[in-house]
């Protein structure tokens, strides 16, 4: 199992948190995703089948937020 932390800009509430988590979890290779609003980051656990972390950043972008 692999883990990464992605900085996310633009989140301000529980709905934002849930939107980002759900966007990340839509990827079949993601086993867990949790967002910390105070730190502005998403912690993601994923399997080896993930092409690259950029795929996760793209999912965050498509959800309407900025992944750094």
PQR file of N, CA, C, O and H, with PARSE charges and radii, in Angstrom:
ATOM      1  N   UNK A   1       0.844  -1.183   0.000 -0.4000 1.5000
ATOM      2  CA  UNK A   1       0.000   0.000   0.000 -0.0000 2.0000
ATOM      3  C   UNK A   1       0.890   1.247   0.000  0.5500 1.7000
ATOM      4  O   UNK A   1       1.889   1.316   0.717 -0.5500 1.4000
ATOM      5  N   UNK A   2       0.510   2.219  -0.811 -0.4000 1.5000
ATOM      6  CA  UNK A   2       1.250   3.469  -0.915 -0.0000 2.0000
ATOM      7  C   UNK A   2       0.442   4.601  -0.288  0.5500 1.7000
ATOM      8  O   UNK A   2      -0.784   4.528  -0.203 -0.5500 1.4000
ATOM      9  H   UNK A   2      -0.301   2.164  -1.394  0.4000 1.0000
ATOM     10  N   UNK A   3       1.134   5.635   0.145 -0.4000 1.5000
ATOM     11  CA  UNK A   3       0.473   6.794   0.743 -0.0000 2.0000
ATOM     12  C   UNK A   3       1.074   8.065   0.178  0.5500 1.7000
ATOM     13  O   UNK A   3       2.260   8.121  -0.146 -0.5500 1.4000
ATOM     14  H   UNK A   3       2.130   5.694   0.075  0.4000 1.0000
ATOM     15  N   UNK A   4       0.229   9.092   0.065 -0.4000 1.5000
ATOM     16  CA  UNK A   4       0.714  10.404  -0.336 -0.0000 2.0000
ATOM     17  C   UNK A   4      -0.153  11.472   0.314  0.5500 1.7000
ATOM     18  O   UNK A   4      -1.298  11.220   0.690 -0.5500 1.4000
ATOM     19  H   UNK A   4      -0.734   9.047   0.328  0.4000 1.0000
ATOM     20  N   UNK A   5       0.406  12.654   0.439 -0.4000 1.5000
ATOM     21  CA  UNK A   5      -0.330  13.803   0.945 -0.0000 2.0000
ATOM     22  C   UNK A   5      -0.295  14.879  -0.129  0.5500 1.7000
ATOM     23  O   UNK A   5       0.764  15.217  -0.658 -0.5500 1.4000
ATOM     24  H   UNK A   5       1.337  12.858   0.134  0.4000 1.0000
ATOM     25  N   UNK A   6      -1.466  15.406  -0.439 -0.4000 1.5000
ATOM     26  CA  UNK A   6      -1.586  16.427  -1.475 -0.0000 2.0000
ATOM     27  C   UNK A   6      -2.172  17.686  -0.849  0.5500 1.7000
ATOM     28  O   UNK A   6      -3.222  17.632  -0.208 -0.5500 1.4000
ATOM     29  H   UNK A   6      -2.326  15.131  -0.009  0.4000 1.0000
ATOM     30  N   UNK A   7      -1.505  18.803  -1.028 -0.4000 1.5000
ATOM     31  CA  UNK A   7      -2.026  20.091  -0.572 -0.0000 2.0000
ATOM     32  C   UNK A   7      -3.186  20.482  -1.476  0.5500 1.7000
ATOM     33  O   UNK A   7      -3.106  20.364  -2.698 -0.5500 1.4000
ATOM     34  H   UNK A   7      -0.652  18.847  -1.548  0.4000 1.0000
ATOM     35  N   UNK A   8      -4.272  20.954  -0.851 -0.4000 1.5000
ATOM     36  CA  UNK A   8      -5.464  21.338  -1.604 -0.0000 2.0000
ATOM     37  C   UNK A   8      -5.874  22.750  -1.210  0.5500 1.7000
ATOM     38  O   UNK A   8      -6.016  23.058  -0.026 -0.5500 1.4000
ATOM     39  H   UNK A   8      -4.337  21.050   0.142  0.4000 1.0000
ATOM     40  N   UNK A   9      -6.061  23.602  -2.206 -0.4000 1.5000
ATOM     41  CA  UNK A   9      -6.501  24.974  -1.953 -0.0000 2.0000
ATOM     42  C   UNK A   9      -7.951  25.134  -2.381  0.5500 1.7000
ATOM     43  O   UNK A   9      -8.411  24.495  -3.328 -0.5500 1.4000
ATOM     44  H   UNK A   9      -5.946  23.352  -3.167  0.4000 1.0000
ATOM     45  N   UNK A  10      -8.665  26.001  -1.666 -0.4000 1.5000
ATOM     46  CA  UNK A  10     -10.038  26.321  -2.040 -0.0000 2.0000
ATOM     47  C   UNK A  10     -11.104  25.665  -1.190  0.5500 1.7000
ATOM     48  O   UNK A  10     -12.292  25.907  -1.403 -0.5500 1.4000
ATOM     49  H   UNK A  10      -8.292  26.520  -0.897  0.4000 1.0000
ATOM     50  N   UNK A  11     -10.711  24.838  -0.228 -0.4000 1.5000
ATOM     51  CA  UNK A  11     -11.690  24.176   0.636 -0.0000 2.0000
ATOM     52  C   UNK A  11     -11.978  25.065   1.847  0.5500 1.7000
ATOM     53  O   UNK A  11     -11.073  25.679   2.411 -0.5500 1.4000
ATOM     54  H   UNK A  11      -9.745  24.641  -0.056  0.4000 1.0000
ATOM     55  N   UNK A  12     -13.266  25.124   2.239 -0.4000 1.5000
ATOM     56  CA  UNK A  12     -13.614  25.965   3.382 -0.0000 2.0000
ATOM     57  C   UNK A  12     -14.648  25.356   4.322  0.5500 1.7000
ATOM     58  O   UNK A  12     -14.948  25.930   5.369 -0.5500 1.4000
ATOM     59  H   UNK A  12     -14.002  24.625   1.781  0.4000 1.0000
ATOM     60  N   UNK A  13     -15.194  24.198   3.957 -0.4000 1.5000
ATOM     61  CA  UNK A  13     -16.268  23.647   4.793 -0.0000 2.0000
ATOM     62  C   UNK A  13     -16.319  22.121   4.681  0.5500 1.7000
ATOM     63  O   UNK A  13     -15.551  21.503   3.942 -0.5500 1.4000
ATOM     64  H   UNK A  13     -14.950  23.732   3.107  0.4000 1.0000
ATOM     65  N   UNK A  14     -17.229  21.552   5.422 -0.4000 1.5000
ATOM     66  CA  UNK A  14     -17.405  20.102   5.408 -0.0000 2.0000
ATOM     67  C   UNK A  14     -17.819  19.571   4.049  0.5500 1.7000
ATOM     68  O   UNK A  14     -17.428  18.469   3.664 -0.5500 1.4000
ATOM     69  H   UNK A  14     -17.852  22.053   6.022  0.4000 1.0000
ATOM     70  N   UNK A  15     -18.608  20.348   3.320 -0.4000 1.5000
ATOM     71  CA  UNK A  15     -19.028  19.922   1.987 -0.0000 2.0000
ATOM     72  C   UNK A  15     -17.822  19.842   1.049  0.5500 1.7000
ATOM     73  O   UNK A  15     -17.712  18.917   0.245 -0.5500 1.4000
ATOM     74  H   UNK A  15     -18.926  21.243   3.633  0.4000 1.0000
ATOM     75  N   UNK A  16     -16.921  20.823   1.159 -0.4000 1.5000
ATOM     76  CA  UNK A  16     -15.692  20.813   0.350 -0.0000 2.0000
ATOM     77  C   UNK A  16     -14.884  19.551   0.659  0.5500 1.7000
ATOM     78  O   UNK A  16     -14.400  18.870  -0.245 -0.5500 1.4000
ATOM     79  H   UNK A  16     -17.011  21.575   1.812  0.4000 1.0000
ATOM     80  N   UNK A  17     -14.751  19.259   1.933 -0.4000 1.5000
ATOM     81  CA  UNK A  17     -13.997  18.083   2.395 -0.0000 2.0000
ATOM     82  C   UNK A  17     -14.575  16.815   1.778  0.5500 1.7000
ATOM     83  O   UNK A  17     -13.846  15.984   1.237 -0.5500 1.4000
ATOM     84  H   UNK A  17     -15.144  19.812   2.667  0.4000 1.0000
ATOM     85  N   UNK A  18     -15.891  16.681   1.867 -0.4000 1.5000
ATOM     86  CA  UNK A  18     -16.559  15.490   1.358 -0.0000 2.0000
ATOM     87  C   UNK A  18     -16.431  15.398  -0.167  0.5500 1.7000
ATOM     88  O   UNK A  18     -16.258  14.307  -0.711 -0.5500 1.4000
ATOM     89  H   UNK A  18     -16.484  17.356   2.306  0.4000 1.0000
ATOM     90  N   UNK A  19     -16.513  16.530  -0.848 -0.4000 1.5000
ATOM     91  CA  UNK A  19     -16.400  16.538  -2.310 -0.0000 2.0000
ATOM     92  C   UNK A  19     -15.031  16.041  -2.757  0.5500 1.7000
ATOM     93  O   UNK A  19     -14.932  15.234  -3.682 -0.5500 1.4000
ATOM     94  H   UNK A  19     -16.653  17.416  -0.406  0.4000 1.0000
ATOM     95  N   UNK A  20     -13.973  16.520  -2.101 -0.4000 1.5000
ATOM     96  CA  UNK A  20     -12.617  16.105  -2.460 -0.0000 2.0000
ATOM     97  C   UNK A  20     -12.409  14.628  -2.131  0.5500 1.7000
ATOM     98  O   UNK A  20     -11.863  13.884  -2.947 -0.5500 1.4000
ATOM     99  H   UNK A  20     -14.053  17.176  -1.350  0.4000 1.0000
ATOM    100  N   UNK A  21     -12.836  14.200  -0.952 -0.4000 1.5000
ATOM    101  CA  UNK A  21     -12.689  12.786  -0.577 -0.0000 2.0000
ATOM    102  C   UNK A  21     -13.394  11.882  -1.573  0.5500 1.7000
ATOM    103  O   UNK A  21     -12.837  10.871  -1.999 -0.5500 1.4000
ATOM    104  H   UNK A  21     -13.280  14.804  -0.290  0.4000 1.0000
ATOM    105  N   UNK A  22     -14.621  12.243  -1.947 -0.4000 1.5000
ATOM    106  CA  UNK A  22     -15.382  11.412  -2.888 -0.0000 2.0000
ATOM    107  C   UNK A  22     -14.733  11.391  -4.269  0.5500 1.7000
ATOM    108  O   UNK A  22     -14.719  10.355  -4.934 -0.5500 1.4000
ATOM    109  H   UNK A  22     -15.074  13.065  -1.600  0.4000 1.0000
ATOM    110  N   UNK A  23     -14.196  12.528  -4.699 -0.4000 1.5000
ATOM    111  CA  UNK A  23     -13.530  12.587  -6.001 -0.0000 2.0000
ATOM    112  C   UNK A  23     -12.322  11.660  -6.023  0.5500 1.7000
ATOM    113  O   UNK A  23     -12.077  10.978  -7.018 -0.5500 1.4000
ATOM    114  H   UNK A  23     -14.207  13.369  -4.159  0.4000 1.0000
ATOM    115  N   UNK A  24     -11.572  11.636  -4.933 -0.4000 1.5000
ATOM    116  CA  UNK A  24     -10.401  10.764  -4.860 -0.0000 2.0000
ATOM    117  C   UNK A  24     -10.801   9.287  -4.795  0.5500 1.7000
ATOM    118  O   UNK A  24     -10.166   8.437  -5.420 -0.5500 1.4000
ATOM    119  H   UNK A  24     -11.772  12.190  -4.125  0.4000 1.0000
ATOM    120  N   UNK A  25     -11.846   8.995  -4.042 -0.4000 1.5000
ATOM    121  CA  UNK A  25     -12.273   7.608  -3.857 -0.0000 2.0000
ATOM    122  C   UNK A  25     -12.896   7.005  -5.113  0.5500 1.7000
ATOM    123  O   UNK A  25     -13.048   5.786  -5.200 -0.5500 1.4000
ATOM    124  H   UNK A  25     -12.361   9.685  -3.534  0.4000 1.0000
ATOM    125  N   UNK A  26     -13.258   7.839  -6.086 -0.4000 1.5000
ATOM    126  CA  UNK A  26     -13.804   7.320  -7.342 -0.0000 2.0000
ATOM    127  C   UNK A  26     -12.762   6.532  -8.129  0.5500 1.7000
ATOM    128  O   UNK A  26     -13.111   5.695  -8.962 -0.5500 1.4000
ATOM    129  H   UNK A  26     -13.135   8.829  -6.016  0.4000 1.0000
ATOM    130  N   UNK A  27     -11.484   6.800  -7.866 -0.4000 1.5000
ATOM    131  CA  UNK A  27     -10.415   6.067  -8.539 -0.0000 2.0000
ATOM    132  C   UNK A  27     -10.349   4.664  -7.942  0.5500 1.7000
ATOM    133  O   UNK A  27     -10.243   4.505  -6.726 -0.5500 1.4000
ATOM    134  H   UNK A  27     -11.201   7.480  -7.190  0.4000 1.0000
ATOM    135  N   UNK A  28     -10.411   3.648  -8.800 -0.4000 1.5000
ATOM    136  CA  UNK A  28     -10.452   2.260  -8.318 -0.0000 2.0000
ATOM    137  C   UNK A  28      -9.197   1.850  -7.559  0.5500 1.7000
ATOM    138  O   UNK A  28      -9.222   0.869  -6.816 -0.5500 1.4000
ATOM    139  H   UNK A  28     -10.497   3.777  -9.788  0.4000 1.0000
ATOM    140  N   UNK A  29      -8.106   2.581  -7.733 -0.4000 1.5000
ATOM    141  CA  UNK A  29      -6.858   2.237  -7.054 -0.0000 2.0000
ATOM    142  C   UNK A  29      -6.745   2.869  -5.668  0.5500 1.7000
ATOM    143  O   UNK A  29      -5.871   2.495  -4.885 -0.5500 1.4000
ATOM    144  H   UNK A  29      -8.086   3.378  -8.337  0.4000 1.0000
ATOM    145  N   UNK A  30      -7.623   3.823  -5.364 -0.4000 1.5000
ATOM    146  CA  UNK A  30      -7.588   4.488  -4.054 -0.0000 2.0000
ATOM    147  C   UNK A  30      -8.329   3.617  -3.047  0.5500 1.7000
ATOM    148  O   UNK A  30      -9.482   3.242  -3.261 -0.5500 1.4000
ATOM    149  H   UNK A  30      -8.332   4.127  -6.000  0.4000 1.0000
ATOM    150  N   UNK A  31      -7.646   3.298  -1.936 -0.4000 1.5000
ATOM    151  CA  UNK A  31      -8.270   2.486  -0.896 -0.0000 2.0000
ATOM    152  C   UNK A  31      -8.821   3.340   0.238  0.5500 1.7000
ATOM    153  O   UNK A  31      -9.743   2.922   0.938 -0.5500 1.4000
ATOM    154  H   UNK A  31      -6.710   3.602  -1.762  0.4000 1.0000
ATOM    155  N   UNK A  32      -8.252   4.552   0.426 -0.4000 1.5000
ATOM    156  CA  UNK A  32      -8.757   5.457   1.456 -0.0000 2.0000
ATOM    157  C   UNK A  32      -8.314   6.879   1.134  0.5500 1.7000
ATOM    158  O   UNK A  32      -7.221   7.104   0.615 -0.5500 1.4000
ATOM    159  H   UNK A  32      -7.503   4.891  -0.142  0.4000 1.0000
ATOM    160  N   UNK A  33      -9.176   7.825   1.450 -0.4000 1.5000
ATOM    161  CA  UNK A  33      -8.845   9.242   1.271 -0.0000 2.0000
ATOM    162  C   UNK A  33      -9.489  10.017   2.405  0.5500 1.7000
ATOM    163  O   UNK A  33     -10.680   9.862   2.673 -0.5500 1.4000
ATOM    164  H   UNK A  33     -10.064   7.643   1.872  0.4000 1.0000
ATOM    165  N   UNK A  34      -8.701  10.851   3.072 -0.4000 1.5000
ATOM    166  CA  UNK A  34      -9.241  11.691   4.126 -0.0000 2.0000
ATOM    167  C   UNK A  34      -8.645  13.089   3.989  0.5500 1.7000
ATOM    168  O   UNK A  34      -7.460  13.257   3.701 -0.5500 1.4000
ATOM    169  H   UNK A  34      -7.733  10.977   2.855  0.4000 1.0000
ATOM    170  N   UNK A  35      -9.499  14.083   4.203 -0.4000 1.5000
ATOM    171  CA  UNK A  35      -9.104  15.479   4.043 -0.0000 2.0000
ATOM    172  C   UNK A  35      -9.072  16.148   5.406  0.5500 1.7000
ATOM    173  O   UNK A  35      -9.976  15.976   6.222 -0.5500 1.4000
ATOM    174  H   UNK A  35     -10.462  13.947   4.437  0.4000 1.0000
ATOM    175  N   UNK A  36      -8.018  16.912   5.635 -0.4000 1.5000
ATOM    176  CA  UNK A  36      -7.882  17.718   6.844 -0.0000 2.0000
ATOM    177  C   UNK A  36      -8.062  19.176   6.420  0.5500 1.7000
ATOM    178  O   UNK A  36      -7.184  19.759   5.783 -0.5500 1.4000
ATOM    179  H   UNK A  36      -7.283  17.052   4.972  0.4000 1.0000
ATOM    180  N   UNK A  37      -9.208  19.758   6.780 -0.4000 1.5000
ATOM    181  CA  UNK A  37      -9.494  21.138   6.378 -0.0000 2.0000
ATOM    182  C   UNK A  37      -8.515  22.122   7.001  0.5500 1.7000
ATOM    183  O   UNK A  37      -8.069  23.052   6.330 -0.5500 1.4000
ATOM    184  H   UNK A  37      -9.921  19.285   7.297  0.4000 1.0000
ATOM    185  N   UNK A  38      -8.173  21.937   8.268 -0.4000 1.5000
ATOM    186  CA  UNK A  38      -7.273  22.863   8.954 -0.0000 2.0000
ATOM    187  C   UNK A  38      -5.903  22.935   8.286  0.5500 1.7000
ATOM    188  O   UNK A  38      -5.317  24.011   8.173 -0.5500 1.4000
ATOM    189  H   UNK A  38      -8.536  21.181   8.814  0.4000 1.0000
ATOM    190  N   UNK A  39      -5.404  21.797   7.849 -0.4000 1.5000
ATOM    191  CA  UNK A  39      -4.092  21.755   7.192 -0.0000 2.0000
ATOM    192  C   UNK A  39      -4.198  21.995   5.691  0.5500 1.7000
ATOM    193  O   UNK A  39      -3.199  22.293   5.037 -0.5500 1.4000
ATOM    194  H   UNK A  39      -5.880  20.922   7.941  0.4000 1.0000
ATOM    195  N   UNK A  40      -5.402  21.868   5.144 -0.4000 1.5000
ATOM    196  CA  UNK A  40      -5.594  22.036   3.706 -0.0000 2.0000
ATOM    197  C   UNK A  40      -4.903  20.953   2.914  0.5500 1.7000
ATOM    198  O   UNK A  40      -4.218  21.226   1.928 -0.5500 1.4000
ATOM    199  H   UNK A  40      -6.214  21.626   5.675  0.4000 1.0000
ATOM    200  N   UNK A  41      -5.092  19.705   3.356 -0.4000 1.5000
ATOM    201  CA  UNK A  41      -4.433  18.614   2.645 -0.0000 2.0000
ATOM    202  C   UNK A  41      -5.282  17.355   2.624  0.5500 1.7000
ATOM    203  O   UNK A  41      -6.138  17.136   3.482 -0.5500 1.4000
ATOM    204  H   UNK A  41      -5.649  19.484   4.157  0.4000 1.0000
ATOM    205  N   UNK A  42      -5.015  16.536   1.615 -0.4000 1.5000
ATOM    206  CA  UNK A  42      -5.682  15.246   1.463 -0.0000 2.0000
ATOM    207  C   UNK A  42      -4.647  14.145   1.646  0.5500 1.7000
ATOM    208  O   UNK A  42      -3.589  14.158   1.017 -0.5500 1.4000
ATOM    209  H   UNK A  42      -4.320  16.714   0.919  0.4000 1.0000
ATOM    210  N   UNK A  43      -4.965  13.204   2.507 -0.4000 1.5000
ATOM    211  CA  UNK A  43      -4.106  12.036   2.730 -0.0000 2.0000
ATOM    212  C   UNK A  43      -4.749  10.866   2.001  0.5500 1.7000
ATOM    213  O   UNK A  43      -5.906  10.521   2.241 -0.5500 1.4000
ATOM    214  H   UNK A  43      -5.825  13.194   3.018  0.4000 1.0000
ATOM    215  N   UNK A  44      -3.974  10.263   1.105 -0.4000 1.5000
ATOM    216  CA  UNK A  44      -4.525   9.229   0.234 -0.0000 2.0000
ATOM    217  C   UNK A  44      -3.697   7.955   0.329  0.5500 1.7000
ATOM    218  O   UNK A  44      -2.468   7.990   0.278 -0.5500 1.4000
ATOM    219  H   UNK A  44      -3.034  10.543   0.910  0.4000 1.0000
ATOM    220  N   UNK A  45      -4.389   6.837   0.467 -0.4000 1.5000
ATOM    221  CA  UNK A  45      -3.760   5.519   0.399 -0.0000 2.0000
ATOM    222  C   UNK A  45      -4.216   4.879  -0.907  0.5500 1.7000
ATOM    223  O   UNK A  45      -5.395   4.928  -1.257 -0.5500 1.4000
ATOM    224  H   UNK A  45      -5.388   6.808   0.509  0.4000 1.0000
ATOM    225  N   UNK A  46      -3.268   4.280  -1.622 -0.4000 1.5000
ATOM    226  CA  UNK A  46      -3.620   3.715  -2.920 -0.0000 2.0000
ATOM    227  C   UNK A  46      -2.784   2.478  -3.235  0.5500 1.7000
ATOM    228  O   UNK A  46      -1.712   2.256  -2.672 -0.5500 1.4000
ATOM    229  H   UNK A  46      -2.310   4.240  -1.337  0.4000 1.0000
ATOM    230  N   UNK A  47      -3.325   1.678  -4.169 -0.4000 1.5000
ATOM    231  CA  UNK A  47      -2.655   0.457  -4.615 -0.0000 2.0000
ATOM    232  C   UNK A  47      -1.660   0.782  -5.732  0.5500 1.7000
ATOM    233  O   UNK A  47      -1.645   1.889  -6.270 -0.5500 1.4000
ATOM    234  H   UNK A  47      -4.196   1.858  -4.626  0.4000 1.0000
ATOM    235  N   UNK A  48      -0.843  -0.194  -6.061 -0.4000 1.5000
ATOM    236  CA  UNK A  48       0.169  -0.036  -7.103 -0.0000 2.0000
ATOM    237  C   UNK A  48      -0.418   0.226  -8.489  0.5500 1.7000
ATOM    238  O   UNK A  48       0.303   0.661  -9.388 -0.5500 1.4000
ATOM    239  H   UNK A  48      -0.855  -1.093  -5.624  0.4000 1.0000
ATOM    240  N   UNK A  49      -1.694  -0.028  -8.674 -0.4000 1.5000
ATOM    241  CA  UNK A  49      -2.293   0.151  -9.996 -0.0000 2.0000
ATOM    242  C   UNK A  49      -2.466   1.619 -10.389  0.5500 1.7000
ATOM    243  O   UNK A  49      -2.784   1.909 -11.543 -0.5500 1.4000
ATOM    244  H   UNK A  49      -2.279  -0.381  -7.944  0.4000 1.0000
ATOM    245  N   UNK A  50      -2.267   2.539  -9.464 -0.4000 1.5000
ATOM    246  CA  UNK A  50      -2.395   3.960  -9.779 -0.0000 2.0000
ATOM    247  C   UNK A  50      -1.289   4.378 -10.739  0.5500 1.7000
ATOM    248  O   UNK A  50      -0.111   4.126 -10.487 -0.5500 1.4000
ATOM    249  H   UNK A  50      -2.009   2.304  -8.527  0.4000 1.0000
ATOM    250  N   UNK A  51      -1.675   5.017 -11.842 -0.4000 1.5000
ATOM    251  CA  UNK A  51      -0.698   5.424 -12.857 -0.0000 2.0000
ATOM    252  C   UNK A  51       0.310   6.415 -12.281  0.5500 1.7000
ATOM    253  O   UNK A  51       1.519   6.226 -12.412 -0.5500 1.4000
ATOM    254  H   UNK A  51      -2.632   5.221 -12.047  0.4000 1.0000
ATOM    255  N   UNK A  52      -0.194   7.473 -11.642 -0.4000 1.5000
ATOM    256  CA  UNK A  52       0.679   8.461 -11.012 -0.0000 2.0000
ATOM    257  C   UNK A  52      -0.141   9.321 -10.061  0.5500 1.7000
ATOM    258  O   UNK A  52      -1.370   9.341 -10.132 -0.5500 1.4000
ATOM    259  H   UNK A  52      -1.177   7.626 -11.536  0.4000 1.0000
ATOM    260  N   UNK A  53       0.538  10.022  -9.183 -0.4000 1.5000
ATOM    261  CA  UNK A  53      -0.130  10.915  -8.244 -0.0000 2.0000
ATOM    262  C   UNK A  53      -0.817  12.052  -9.008  0.5500 1.7000
ATOM    263  O   UNK A  53      -1.786  12.634  -8.520 -0.5500 1.4000
ATOM    264  H   UNK A  53       1.536  10.006  -9.126  0.4000 1.0000
ATOM    265  N   UNK A  54      -0.325  12.360 -10.182 -0.4000 1.5000
ATOM    266  CA  UNK A  54      -0.956  13.397 -11.004 -0.0000 2.0000
ATOM    267  C   UNK A  54      -2.408  13.048 -11.321  0.5500 1.7000
ATOM    268  O   UNK A  54      -3.237  13.940 -11.501 -0.5500 1.4000
ATOM    269  H   UNK A  54       0.462  11.887 -10.579  0.4000 1.0000
ATOM    270  N   UNK A  55      -2.715  11.768 -11.388 -0.4000 1.5000
ATOM    271  CA  UNK A  55      -4.085  11.330 -11.611 -0.0000 2.0000
ATOM    272  C   UNK A  55      -4.980  11.794 -10.470  0.5500 1.7000
ATOM    273  O   UNK A  55      -6.116  12.211 -10.696 -0.5500 1.4000
ATOM    274  H   UNK A  55      -2.042  11.043 -11.242  0.4000 1.0000
ATOM    275  N   UNK A  56      -4.466  11.723  -9.238 -0.4000 1.5000
ATOM    276  CA  UNK A  56      -5.215  12.177  -8.067 -0.0000 2.0000
ATOM    277  C   UNK A  56      -5.381  13.689  -8.088  0.5500 1.7000
ATOM    278  O   UNK A  56      -6.450  14.207  -7.763 -0.5500 1.4000
ATOM    279  H   UNK A  56      -3.544  11.384  -9.054  0.4000 1.0000
ATOM    280  N   UNK A  57      -4.334  14.388  -8.467 -0.4000 1.5000
ATOM    281  CA  UNK A  57      -4.398  15.848  -8.547 -0.0000 2.0000
ATOM    282  C   UNK A  57      -5.426  16.282  -9.588  0.5500 1.7000
ATOM    283  O   UNK A  57      -6.134  17.271  -9.396 -0.5500 1.4000
ATOM    284  H   UNK A  57      -3.466  13.968  -8.731  0.4000 1.0000
ATOM    285  N   UNK A  58      -5.502  15.548 -10.676 -0.4000 1.5000
ATOM    286  CA  UNK A  58      -6.481  15.854 -11.720 -0.0000 2.0000
ATOM    287  C   UNK A  58      -7.904  15.654 -11.198  0.5500 1.7000
ATOM    288  O   UNK A  58      -8.798  16.433 -11.528 -0.5500 1.4000
ATOM    289  H   UNK A  58      -4.927  14.744 -10.832  0.4000 1.0000
ATOM    290  N   UNK A  59      -8.122  14.617 -10.386 -0.4000 1.5000
ATOM    291  CA  UNK A  59      -9.447  14.374  -9.800 -0.0000 2.0000
ATOM    292  C   UNK A  59      -9.845  15.534  -8.885  0.5500 1.7000
ATOM    293  O   UNK A  59     -11.002  15.953  -8.873 -0.5500 1.4000
ATOM    294  H   UNK A  59      -7.396  13.984 -10.118  0.4000 1.0000
ATOM    295  N   UNK A  60      -8.885  16.046  -8.125 -0.4000 1.5000
ATOM    296  CA  UNK A  60      -9.153  17.185  -7.241 -0.0000 2.0000
ATOM    297  C   UNK A  60      -9.495  18.421  -8.073  0.5500 1.7000
ATOM    298  O   UNK A  60     -10.428  19.157  -7.751 -0.5500 1.4000
ATOM    299  H   UNK A  60      -7.945  15.705  -8.134  0.4000 1.0000
ATOM    300  N   UNK A  61      -8.741  18.638  -9.131 -0.4000 1.5000
ATOM    301  CA  UNK A  61      -8.982  19.775 -10.025 -0.0000 2.0000
ATOM    302  C   UNK A  61     -10.371  19.672 -10.656  0.5500 1.7000
ATOM    303  O   UNK A  61     -11.092  20.666 -10.740 -0.5500 1.4000
ATOM    304  H   UNK A  61      -7.983  18.041  -9.392  0.4000 1.0000
ATOM    305  N   UNK A  62     -10.744  18.476 -11.097 -0.4000 1.5000
ATOM    306  CA  UNK A  62     -12.052  18.263 -11.716 -0.0000 2.0000
ATOM    307  C   UNK A  62     -13.195  18.466 -10.726  0.5500 1.7000
ATOM    308  O   UNK A  62     -14.327  18.735 -11.128 -0.5500 1.4000
ATOM    309  H   UNK A  62     -10.158  17.668 -11.029  0.4000 1.0000
ATOM    310  N   UNK A  63     -12.899  18.336  -9.436 -0.4000 1.5000
ATOM    311  CA  UNK A  63     -13.906  18.564  -8.403 -0.0000 2.0000
ATOM    312  C   UNK A  63     -14.045  20.054  -8.067  0.5500 1.7000
ATOM    313  O   UNK A  63     -14.931  20.450  -7.311 -0.5500 1.4000
ATOM    314  H   UNK A  63     -11.980  18.117  -9.110  0.4000 1.0000
ATOM    315  N   UNK A  64     -13.145  20.877  -8.647 -0.4000 1.5000
ATOM    316  CA  UNK A  64     -13.267  22.319  -8.454 -0.0000 2.0000
ATOM    317  C   UNK A  64     -12.277  22.933  -7.480  0.5500 1.7000
ATOM    318  O   UNK A  64     -12.464  24.064  -7.032 -0.5500 1.4000
ATOM    319  H   UNK A  64     -12.424  20.555  -9.261  0.4000 1.0000
ATOM    320  N   UNK A  65     -11.224  22.195  -7.151 -0.4000 1.5000
ATOM    321  CA  UNK A  65     -10.247  22.681  -6.188 -0.0000 2.0000
ATOM    322  C   UNK A  65      -8.844  22.636  -6.797  0.5500 1.7000
ATOM    323  O   UNK A  65      -8.623  21.999  -7.827 -0.5500 1.4000
ATOM    324  H   UNK A  65     -11.072  21.276  -7.515  0.4000 1.0000
ATOM    325  N   UNK A  66      -7.915  23.313  -6.154 -0.4000 1.5000
ATOM    326  CA  UNK A  66      -6.548  23.362  -6.665 -0.0000 2.0000
ATOM    327  C   UNK A  66      -5.658  22.414  -5.881  0.5500 1.7000
ATOM    328  O   UNK A  66      -5.567  22.515  -4.657 -0.5500 1.4000
ATOM    329  H   UNK A  66      -8.095  23.830  -5.317  0.4000 1.0000
ATOM    330  N   UNK A  67      -5.006  21.499  -6.572 -0.4000 1.5000
ATOM    331  CA  UNK A  67      -4.083  20.562  -5.957 -0.0000 2.0000
ATOM    332  C   UNK A  67      -2.660  21.056  -6.206  0.5500 1.7000
ATOM    333  O   UNK A  67      -2.274  21.341  -7.339 -0.5500 1.4000
ATOM    334  H   UNK A  67      -5.081  21.416  -7.566  0.4000 1.0000
ATOM    335  N   UNK A  68      -1.898  21.148  -5.134 -0.4000 1.5000
ATOM    336  CA  UNK A  68      -0.521  21.671  -5.235 -0.0000 2.0000
ATOM    337  C   UNK A  68       0.471  20.529  -5.081  0.5500 1.7000
ATOM    338  O   UNK A  68       1.681  20.751  -5.134 -0.5500 1.4000
ATOM    339  H   UNK A  68      -2.211  20.916  -4.213  0.4000 1.0000
TER
END
